[in-house]
Amino acid sequence: MSTETTAIPTDVAAHVLFHYGHEGGYQAGSFTTNLIVAIDSADPSNKARLGLGFPEYVAAVNAMQYSHNGVEYLQSIVRGEVAA
């Protein structure tokens, strides 16, 4: 799942930023918090399966894990500088 093909909504970006301890984020509810933990710890096969139901969250976590500017990208979504 690529961040280039999946729009990441503002709340999703904020939840993932919070999970990783970065400015601009805020705590999600318990289900979403556990979902982010599952995506964060999933191997590629299971992450792809989670992406079928939650593509925005997988895209946001992938941005954090694999993009050198993932933090800045998600923060720009939260600030409204990038279309969600």
C-alpha positions in Angstrom: 0.0 0.0 0.0 1.5 3.3 -1.1 1.0 6.7 0.4 1.0 8.1 -3.1 -2.2 6.2 -4.0 -4.1 6.4 -0.7 -5.3 9.7 0.7 -4.6 10.0 4.4 -7.3 11.9 6.3 -6.3 14.5 8.9 -7.5 12.4 11.9 -5.5 9.3 10.6 -2.4 11.4 10.3 -2.8 12.8 13.8 -3.4 9.4 15.3 -0.3 7.9 13.7 1.8 10.9 14.7 0.7 10.5 18.3 1.5 6.8 18.2 5.1 7.6 17.2 5.3 10.5 19.7 5.5 13.4 17.3 4.0 16.9 17.5 0.7 17.4 15.8 -0.9 14.1 16.8 -3.6 13.2 19.3 -4.7 10.0 20.9 -7.1 7.7 19.1 -9.7 5.6 20.7 -8.8 2.1 22.0 -9.7 0.2 18.9 -7.8 2.5 16.6 -4.8 2.6 19.0 -4.7 -1.2 18.9 -5.1 -1.2 15.1 -2.1 1.1 14.7 -0.1 -1.1 17.1 -1.0 -4.1 14.9 -0.1 -2.4 11.7 3.2 -1.1 13.2 4.2 -4.6 14.2 2.8 -6.6 11.3 5.0 -8.4 8.8 4.5 -7.3 5.1 1.9 -10.1 4.4 -0.3 -9.2 7.4 0.2 -5.5 6.8 -1.2 -6.0 3.3 -4.1 -7.8 4.7 -4.8 -5.1 7.2 -4.5 -2.6 4.3 -7.6 -4.2 2.7 -9.8 -2.9 5.5 -7.8 0.1 6.7 -5.8 1.5 3.8 -5.5 5.0 5.2 -3.9 3.7 8.5 -1.5 1.4 6.6 -0.5 4.3 4.3 0.2 6.5 7.3 2.2 3.9 9.2 4.1 3.1 6.0 4.9 6.8 5.6 6.4 6.8 9.1 8.3 3.6 8.7 9.6 3.9 5.2 9.7 7.5 4.1 12.6 9.8 5.1 10.1 12.7 5.4 7.2 10.7 6.9 6.8 12.9 10.0 6.8 16.1 8.0 4.4 14.6 5.5 1.9 13.6 8.1 2.3 16.9 10.0 1.6 18.8 6.8 -1.7 16.8 6.4 -2.7 17.7 10.0 -1.9 21.4 9.2 -4.0 21.3 6.1 -1.1 22.0 3.8 -1.5 18.7 1.9 -4.9 17.6 0.5 -6.2 14.7 2.6 
